[in-house]
Amino acid sequence: MVSSLGKAQINSNNLQLVGEARMTYLFWDIYDAKLYNRSGQYSSEQFPLLLSLSYLRDIQAKDIVQATNEQWQHLGKQSLVGQYDQTLMDMWPDIQQGDTLSVLVENNQASTFFYNGKKLGVIRDPDFTESFIAIWLSPNTSHPKIRKQLIGQ
């Protein structure tokens, strides 16, 4: 199946929607998140996994990197804070309202990032991959309501 994600299409390898949620900060809507996998039922051990964020406002890449680091601090992943800043800044563009940033995790070893369906690059580090997805899917996430919606609870 090919899923429409933003303005372009990426091959989602027959993935089905597991759940979706809207991220709101204070009174601003930030993005709509969708989680996909093969079965449409969430399991932390099931890959591939696709997380797609469709942005509802403009946001600079540096702010996304900063938010990633803040979430890693919340999750107790201090060793990763700052470690991937330059890699992510080089990969992620500034986001305009309506853009989609997605990550495809095929085997919990690598994260492939897409911007409006176009491949941006790959980070091949199991620690990064697990920790990045944990921002949304860990039971210890700072946004448990979003996690529950994404995993279909």
Buried (B, 14 or more C-beta within 10 A) or exposed (E): EEBEBBEEEBEBBEBEBBBBBEBBEEEEEBBBBBBBBBEEEBEBEEBBBBBBBBBBEEBEBEEBBEBBBEBBEBBEBEEBBEBBBEBBBEBBBEBEEEBBBBBBBBEBEBBBBBBBBEEBBEBEBEEBBBBBBBBBBBEEBBBEEBBEBBBEE
